Amino acid sequence: MEAKWKRDAIIRYSAVVCIAALVMSNVWLMIKVNDLIRAIGSLPRHIPSPTTYVNLSPLYTGVVDERVLMVSETMGEKLIVRYNFTLTERIPGYVLVVRFRASQTAAWEQVRPAPLYGLEYEAFLHVNPALSYEYQVVQMLGDQVMRATTPGFIKVGEWVGTSTLNIVRSGYPNERKVRVAVYQPQFSALRAWQVDKVTIKLDNAPEAVVLEMFRGDLTGYKFDETVYQAARAVTVTAYYGDGETRSVTFDPHNHFEQPIIRRD
């Protein structure tokens, strides 16, 4: 009886020792893990700012709340675009420039933006409405670009319409006549590019004829006239709102030609 009691006491003591050892090992492990976390947290870290990429690329987003608006037209083939933007960071000592260029060209034009309030700036770009443009905000030190925003793109023609006139012919060589129709596919918001009149001159006619104008659809105008087969050359002339004219001469029976009139 006494031997059984001693054996049970030893078992209970061993269990207590094992549990105590397990608790102590868990406490030690928790302390080590906490020390490791603190050590990692104390290491120097690079937190990328809103103006830089982690890959050290020279391009950065750098601009918030940008607005690109058409200001007004100028007579001729230029208009003014107002570009407002807010920088996320201005580097002291660097010169701030907005540069822009027509698509597929290498040379940049640049303007100095005017400060408005804080990091908000405004620049005016003189552009050709017939072209698309790439633009950037750059911060320069001398002639070297130190910071440059991710390029933006301006499709000017989407705002102002087009000066282009398309010429379409219908009919066949064995018919007595060919119909020539002239379309302005998208009405222009620029007064300079609005077509006031279109004339057609046949090579066998003494005078040009003014084509009837009517709205072909909601986006443009249509000018229409019948041309007799005897004519081998036709000259179409467009008279624009700023007094400029553009002409094209073509064979009305040559359906491989695609004559157009535009202000480029």
JOGI-V644197 format. One record per residue. N is the residue number from 1. SS is DSSP state (h for helix, s for strand, l for the rest). PSI is psi as a letter, one per 30 degrees, with the letter a starting at -180 (999 if undefined). NEAR is the number of other ideal C-beta (glycine too) atoms within 10 Angstrom. Layout:
n = {N & N}
ss = {SS & SS}
psi = {PSI & PSI}
near = {NEAR & NEAR}
This chain:
n = {1 & 2 & 3 & 4 & 5 & 6 & 7 & 8 & 9 & 10 & 11 & 12 & 13 & 14 & 15 & 16 & 17 & 18 & 19 & 20 & 21 & 22 & 23 & 24 & 25 & 26 & 27 & 28 & 29 & 30 & 31 & 32 & 33 & 34 & 35 & 36 & 37 & 38 & 39 & 40 & 41 & 42 & 43 & 44 & 45 & 46 & 47 & 48 & 49 & 50 & 51 & 52 & 53 & 54 & 55 & 56 & 57 & 58 & 59 & 60 & 61 & 62 & 63 & 64 & 65 & 66 & 67 & 68 & 69 & 70 & 71 & 72 & 73 & 74 & 75 & 76 & 77 & 78 & 79 & 80 & 81 & 82 & 83 & 84 & 85 & 86 & 87 & 88 & 89 & 90 & 91 & 92 & 93 & 94 & 95 & 96 & 97 & 98 & 99 & 100 & 101 & 102 & 103 & 104 & 105 & 106 & 107 & 108 & 109 & 110 & 111 & 112 & 113 & 114 & 115 & 116 & 117 & 118 & 119 & 120 & 121 & 122 & 123 & 124 & 125 & 126 & 127 & 128 & 129 & 130 & 131 & 132 & 133 & 134 & 135 & 136 & 137 & 138 & 139 & 140 & 141 & 142 & 143 & 144 & 145 & 146 & 147 & 148 & 149 & 150 & 151 & 152 & 153 & 154 & 155 & 156 & 157 & 158 & 159 & 160 & 161 & 162 & 163 & 164 & 165 & 166 & 167 & 168 & 169 & 170 & 171 & 172 & 173 & 174 & 175 & 176 & 177 & 178 & 179 & 180 & 181 & 182 & 183 & 184 & 185 & 186 & 187 & 188 & 189 & 190 & 191 & 192 & 193 & 194 & 195 & 196 & 197 & 198 & 199 & 200 & 201 & 202 & 203 & 204 & 205 & 206 & 207 & 208 & 209 & 210 & 211 & 212 & 213 & 214 & 215 & 216 & 217 & 218 & 219 & 220 & 221 & 222 & 223 & 224 & 225 & 226 & 227 & 228 & 229 & 230 & 231 & 232 & 233 & 234 & 235 & 236 & 237 & 238 & 239 & 240 & 241 & 242 & 243 & 244 & 245 & 246 & 247 & 248 & 249 & 250 & 251 & 252 & 253 & 254 & 255 & 256 & 257 & 258 & 259 & 260 & 261 & 262 & 263 & 264}
ss = {l & h & h & h & h & h & h & h & h & h & h & h & h & h & h & h & h & h & h & h & h & h & h & h & h & h & h & h & h & h & h & h & h & h & h & h & h & h & h & h & h & l & l & l & l & l & l & l & l & l & l & l & l & l & l & l & l & l & s & s & l & l & s & s & s & s & s & s & s & s & s & s & s & l & l & l & l & l & s & s & s & s & s & s & s & s & s & l & l & l & l & l & l & l & s & s & s & s & s & s & s & s & l & l & l & l & l & l & s & s & s & l & l & s & s & s & s & l & l & s & s & s & s & s & s & s & s & l & l & l & l & s & s & s & s & s & s & s & s & s & s & l & l & s & s & s & s & s & s & l & l & s & s & s & s & l & h & h & h & h & l & l & l & l & s & s & s & s & s & s & l & l & l & l & l & l & s & s & s & s & s & s & s & s & l & l & l & l & l & l & h & h & h & l & s & s & s & s & s & s & s & s & l & l & l & l & l & l & s & s & l & s & s & s & s & l & l & l & l & l & s & s & s & s & s & s & s & s & l & l & l & l & l & s & s & s & s & s & s & s & l & l & l & l & s & s & s & s & s & s & l & l & l & l & l & l & l & l & l & s & s & l & l & l}
psi = {e & e & e & e & e & e & e & e & e & e & e & e & e & e & e & e & e & e & e & e & e & e & e & e & e & e & e & e & e & e & e & e & e & e & e & e & e & e & e & e & f & f & k & k & k & j & j & k & l & f & g & l & l & f & g & g & k & f & k & l & e & f & k & l & h & k & k & j & k & k & d & l & l & l & k & b & g & l & l & k & k & k & j & k & l & k & k & f & k & k & k & k & f & k & k & k & k & k & k & l & l & k & k & g & l & e & k & k & l & l & l & j & l & k & k & d & k & b & g & k & l & k & l & k & k & j & l & k & f & f & l & k & k & k & l & l & k & l & k & k & j & b & g & k & j & e & k & k & l & k & k & l & k & j & i & e & f & f & e & f & a & l & f & k & k & k & k & k & k & l & l & l & e & f & l & f & l & k & k & k & k & k & k & j & f & k & k & k & f & k & e & f & f & k & j & e & k & k & l & k & k & k & f & g & k & f & l & l & k & k & k & k & k & l & j & e & a & f & f & a & l & k & k & k & l & k & k & l & f & f & k & f & k & k & k & k & k & k & j & l & f & g & f & l & l & k & l & k & k & l & j & f & f & j & g & f & k & i & k & l & k & l & g & 999}
near = {4 & 6 & 7 & 8 & 9 & 9 & 10 & 10 & 10 & 10 & 10 & 10 & 10 & 10 & 10 & 10 & 10 & 10 & 10 & 10 & 10 & 10 & 10 & 10 & 10 & 10 & 10 & 10 & 10 & 10 & 10 & 10 & 10 & 10 & 10 & 10 & 10 & 9 & 9 & 9 & 8 & 8 & 6 & 4 & 7 & 7 & 5 & 11 & 10 & 10 & 16 & 18 & 12 & 8 & 7 & 7 & 10 & 11 & 14 & 18 & 12 & 23 & 18 & 12 & 11 & 14 & 10 & 17 & 10 & 17 & 11 & 8 & 20 & 13 & 12 & 11 & 19 & 12 & 22 & 14 & 20 & 14 & 21 & 15 & 23 & 16 & 21 & 16 & 13 & 16 & 14 & 4 & 8 & 16 & 12 & 18 & 18 & 21 & 20 & 21 & 17 & 16 & 11 & 8 & 11 & 5 & 7 & 13 & 15 & 15 & 14 & 10 & 18 & 9 & 11 & 12 & 7 & 9 & 16 & 14 & 22 & 14 & 21 & 13 & 21 & 12 & 20 & 16 & 24 & 17 & 17 & 15 & 21 & 16 & 24 & 21 & 23 & 20 & 19 & 17 & 12 & 8 & 5 & 8 & 15 & 14 & 22 & 18 & 21 & 13 & 14 & 16 & 10 & 21 & 10 & 19 & 17 & 11 & 15 & 18 & 19 & 21 & 26 & 21 & 23 & 17 & 21 & 13 & 18 & 10 & 17 & 9 & 8 & 6 & 11 & 8 & 13 & 19 & 14 & 24 & 16 & 25 & 19 & 25 & 15 & 17 & 16 & 23 & 14 & 23 & 12 & 21 & 26 & 16 & 21 & 12 & 13 & 25 & 19 & 23 & 17 & 20 & 13 & 9 & 14 & 6 & 7 & 14 & 14 & 12 & 20 & 10 & 16 & 9 & 10 & 15 & 11 & 6 & 13 & 19 & 20 & 19 & 24 & 17 & 18 & 12 & 19 & 12 & 15 & 11 & 19 & 12 & 12 & 23 & 15 & 24 & 17 & 25 & 15 & 20 & 16 & 17 & 9 & 15 & 11 & 18 & 11 & 17 & 12 & 17 & 15 & 24 & 17 & 10 & 13 & 5 & 12 & 9 & 20 & 14 & 21 & 14 & 21 & 9}
